[in-house]
Amino acid sequence: MLIQKTIRSEFRGWTVLTIAHRVNTIIDSDRVMVVDAGRVVQFDTPANLLAAGGHFRDLLDMSSSAGSTVA
């Protein structure tokens, strides 16, 4: 959590590429690219991806049902 907080504060205004396996790591990013089997399947803001459904929404739903919290 400290690393995520530092990245958010110290790299504000920079382009940061984050490879994440937990949705809470990237939920407040400006843009999210979802890759499945080596192919880009979604790319947009987190809010638009959640509204559209699909892979990103599925990841959020899976993490929520597993007891993970979105920060």
Backbone as numpy.savetxt, mean C-alpha at the origin, in Angstrom:
# Nx Ny Nz CAx CAy CAz Cx Cy Cz
7.86 0.10 12.76 7.04 1.28 12.76 7.91 2.54 12.76
9.04 2.50 13.46 9.94 3.64 13.49 10.51 3.94 12.10
10.85 2.90 11.36 11.37 3.07 10.00 10.31 3.71 9.11
9.09 3.24 9.19 8.01 3.80 8.37 7.78 5.27 8.72
7.77 5.58 9.99 7.57 6.96 10.44 8.70 7.86 9.93
9.92 7.37 10.00 11.08 8.14 9.53 10.99 8.38 8.02
10.65 7.35 7.26 10.52 7.50 5.81 9.46 8.55 5.49
8.33 8.49 6.18 7.24 9.44 5.92 7.64 10.88 6.24
8.40 11.08 7.29 8.75 12.45 7.68 10.00 12.97 6.96
11.03 12.17 6.85 12.30 12.63 6.29 12.34 12.63 4.76
11.47 11.86 4.12 11.48 11.78 2.67 10.22 12.39 2.05
9.53 13.22 2.81 8.35 13.91 2.29 8.79 14.74 1.08
8.06 14.60 -0.03 8.41 15.33 -1.24 9.36 14.58 -2.16
9.84 13.44 -1.73 10.74 12.61 -2.54 9.95 11.45 -3.13
10.48 10.86 -4.16 9.89 9.64 -4.70 10.54 8.47 -3.96
9.72 7.66 -3.33 10.21 6.51 -2.57 9.54 5.26 -3.12
10.34 4.29 -3.47 9.82 3.01 -3.94 9.83 2.05 -2.75
8.66 1.58 -2.38 8.52 0.69 -1.24 7.95 -0.63 -1.71
8.63 -1.70 -1.41 8.11 -3.03 -1.70 7.54 -3.55 -0.39
6.24 -3.80 -0.39 5.57 -4.12 0.87 4.73 -5.38 0.75
4.66 -6.08 1.85 3.81 -7.26 1.95 2.67 -7.02 2.93
2.67 -5.83 3.52 1.61 -5.45 4.45 0.99 -4.15 3.96
-0.32 -4.13 3.88 -1.03 -2.97 3.35 -0.78 -1.74 4.22
-0.69 -1.90 5.53 -0.49 -0.73 6.39 0.82 -0.02 6.12
1.76 -0.68 5.47 3.04 -0.06 5.14 2.88 0.99 4.05
1.90 0.83 3.17 1.80 1.70 2.00 0.44 2.38 1.85
-0.46 2.19 2.81 -1.83 2.69 2.67 -1.88 4.21 2.55
-0.91 4.93 3.08 -0.93 6.39 2.99 0.02 6.92 1.90
0.42 6.05 1.00 1.27 6.47 -0.13 0.44 7.26 -1.14
1.13 8.06 -1.96 0.44 8.83 -3.00 -0.10 7.92 -4.09
0.69 6.94 -4.49 0.31 5.99 -5.53 0.75 4.59 -5.11
-0.02 3.61 -5.54 0.30 2.20 -5.26 0.26 1.43 -6.56
1.28 0.62 -6.76 1.32 -0.28 -7.92 1.21 -1.70 -7.37
0.22 -2.43 -7.83 0.02 -3.81 -7.40 0.56 -4.71 -8.51
1.48 -5.59 -8.14 2.09 -6.50 -9.10 1.69 -7.93 -8.73
1.24 -8.68 -9.71 0.86 -10.08 -9.50 1.52 -10.91 -10.59
2.28 -11.90 -10.20 2.98 -12.79 -11.14 3.85 -12.00 -12.13
4.48 -10.93 -11.61 5.39 -10.15 -12.44 4.73 -9.13 -13.34
3.44 -8.97 -13.23 2.71 -8.02 -14.08 2.01 -6.98 -13.22
2.01 -5.73 -13.69 1.28 -4.67 -13.02 -0.20 -4.89 -13.28
-0.96 -5.06 -12.20 -2.39 -5.30 -12.35 -3.23 -4.11 -11.90
-2.65 -3.23 -11.09 -3.35 -2.02 -10.67 -2.32 -0.94 -10.36
-2.69 0.32 -10.62 -1.83 1.45 -10.28 -2.69 2.69 -10.14
-2.75 3.24 -8.93 -3.57 4.43 -8.67 -3.35 4.84 -7.22
-4.15 5.78 -6.75 -4.11 6.16 -5.34 -4.73 5.02 -4.52
-4.34 4.89 -3.27 -4.96 3.84 -2.44 -6.48 3.97 -2.39
-6.99 5.19 -2.27 -8.45 5.38 -2.20 -9.14 4.89 -3.48
-8.58 5.23 -4.63 -9.18 4.78 -5.89 -9.09 3.27 -6.05
-7.98 2.69 -5.63 -7.83 1.23 -5.72 -8.82 0.52 -4.80
-9.03 1.06 -3.61 -9.99 0.44 -2.69 -11.40 0.53 -3.26
-11.73 1.68 -3.85 -13.07 1.86 -4.42 -13.29 0.96 -5.63
-12.23 0.72 -6.38 -12.35 -0.08 -7.61 -12.45 -1.58 -7.33
-12.04 -1.99 -6.14 -12.00 -3.42 -5.85 -10.78 -4.05 -6.49
-10.79 -5.33 -6.65 -9.66 -6.01 -7.29 -8.58 -6.42 -6.30
-7.38 -6.54 -6.80 -6.26 -7.07 -6.03 -5.97 -6.29 -4.74
-5.91 -4.97 -4.84 -5.57 -4.16 -3.66 -6.64 -4.31 -2.58
-7.89 -4.25 -2.97 -8.99 -4.42 -2.02 -8.92 -5.81 -1.37
-8.61 -6.82 -2.18 -8.47 -8.19 -1.66 -7.35 -8.26 -0.62
-6.23 -7.59 -0.89 -5.11 -7.58 0.06 -5.53 -6.93 1.37
-6.23 -5.82 1.28 -6.70 -5.14 2.49 -7.67 -6.03 3.26
-8.60 -6.66 2.56 -9.56 -7.54 3.21 -8.87 -8.71 3.89
-7.87 -9.29 3.22 -7.13 -10.41 3.81 -6.36 -9.97 5.05
-5.74 -8.80 4.99 -4.97 -8.34 6.14 -5.89 -7.99 7.31
-7.07 -7.47 7.01 -8.04 -7.14 8.06 -8.57 -8.40 8.72
-8.85 -9.42 7.92 -9.39 -10.66 8.48 -8.32 -11.43 9.25
-7.05 -11.15 8.98 -5.96 -11.83 9.68 -5.62 -11.10 10.98
-6.34 -10.00 11.26 -6.12 -9.28 12.50 -5.13 -8.14 12.41
-4.65 -7.87 11.21 -3.74 -6.75 11.01 -4.51 -5.45 11.02
-3.89 -4.39 11.53 -4.54 -3.10 11.53 -3.91 -2.21 10.49
-4.71 -1.37 9.89 -4.21 -0.42 8.90 -3.96 0.88 9.63
-2.70 1.33 9.61 -2.33 2.55 10.32 -2.37 3.74 9.41
